[in-house]
Amino acid sequence: MFPFVDNLLRNDFPLFFFDDIFIPGPGIRVQVPRPPYTNRQFRDQAPKPPSLKLMQSVKKSLKNYSETQGQYWAILGDEAYEKGDYFRAITHYTKAIEISEGTEGSFFRSRGLALKQAGSLEPAYRDAITAIELDDKNIKAHLLCGQILAERGKSADNTQDIEMAITRLTKSRTLCAGQKKEYYEDELSKYIYRAKKLLWYKNQEINNKNKRVAIENYKLFLHSRQNLNGEERKKELEGFINSIGNPDQKQVYDIPSYLICKITLELMENPVVNDAGQTYERDMLIEAIKKNGPSDPTTRQPISKNFYPNLNVKQATQDFLLKNPWAFEFQKGEEYQSIEF
């Protein structure tokens, strides 16, 4: 009935799938990585693991090295980086690379990070790849590579970079277990979820663009059919749009209320149920009990300090994020360009 429908299903009309199998280890490992704690209002109240930022720089004393050693210049680069002087940091890291004759992957990774902060994504990507080639188990290098690919993918007209970003970010997270750095897994999972969210938005954008092209082509086709009057052409066009989906139809973003913590008003990471039968984010319930005593935060019903994991809600949250990547850190009216890497 619609001669252009077949064109919509060609290889250049992108469909996407997720590969969400991860190695066993701490946290949730059922199809998707454990979502990190993300609530903006309450996250400072929750217990914090060691920060990934501490992992991003070399904390060594300058007095232990001389100017003839690459590490001396790398430390100067770290100091400049922490001050936000990225161009000076790049200069120092370059000196460290020259002295070490390009054999130290951490120097390339550090310079790549400074280049990324300075907005030079292509040189940063090359440094990240070089760091990985020198040491394929470099967690920070895989992380940096994934971050750069995700940023680069925002302006691309396809999803290749974003898909590669997910692979690199997943690799960095997988390496944590083998290097006994599991405490970084939650924070690394944040970037994986963000990359999948970006992929979802990008696919929506590409699909809608292709639909608009198909609609314009179908309009031309209908115009060439002299046997149709205006009303018939209109009905044919409406039927075609209904068959492929209206690209201008407003997307409905709806998160089931049973997945939302009544305190944070966001998706729950570690849902627990109390004596009153109410489910909350674990850390937030602990904080509420500390502040207000043993009473339910919503009903004010007296409760004990004992609560239990709500495994059904936890699994439901994972399943929902798998099918709806946009829901991670969702903010009404957000644009994918604002997703941070």
Secondary structure, DSSP 8 states (H G I E B T S, - for coil): --TTHHHHTSTTS----------S-SS--SSS-------TTTGGGS-----HHHHTS----GGG--TTSHHHHHHHHHHHHHTT-HHHHHHHHHHHHHHTTT--HHHHHHHHHHHHHTT-HHHHHHHHHHHHHH-TT-HHHHHHHHHHHHHHHHTSSSSHHHHHHHHHHHHHHHHHHHTT-GGGHHHHHHHHHHHHHHHHHHHHHHHHHHHHHHHHHHHHHHHH-TT--HHHHHHHHHHHHHHH--TTS-------GGGB-TTT-SB-SSEEE-TTS-EEEHHHHHHHHHHH-SB-TTT--B--S--EE-HHHHHHHHHHHHH-GGGTT--TT--GGG---
